[in-house]
Amino acid sequence: MDVLKITPRQTRNCVSIDAELCKGCGLCVENCPKNVLQLGDAINSQGYKAVVASDSACSGCGNCFYICPEPAAISISRDVPVAPAQPEKRRAA
């Protein structure tokens, strides 16, 4: 008998912004295809309004990460697709 073994996804796509490193230039906001990012109201220690994320719809595309001029201000966690399930052969009892 063949049984498919399926492993559920453990993570999802999300973006995180380090508010202390963000300079509020807005490039990431303009380049987010899912409109997950927006300029926040809080001012960081450098005097900038940092970008905030509501990662509920993040696609994990990385546009924000690549466009950001400030190294390490943005990090992306991507959902890694699960490989197609392979049949597991079991011996008949």
LINFENUR-V388888 format. One record per run of one state. SS is the DSSP state (a for helix, b for strand, c for the rest). FROM is the first residue (numbers start at 1). TO is the last residue. If there is no record, write none. Layout:
# LINFENUR-V388888
SS_FROM_TO, SS_FROM_TO
This chain:
# LINFENUR-V388888
c_1_1, b_2_4, c_5_13, b_14_17, c_18_26, a_27_30, c_31_36, b_37_43, c_44_48, b_49_53, c_54_54, a_55_57, c_58_62, a_63_67, c_68_73, b_74_77, c_78_86, b_87_89, c_90_93
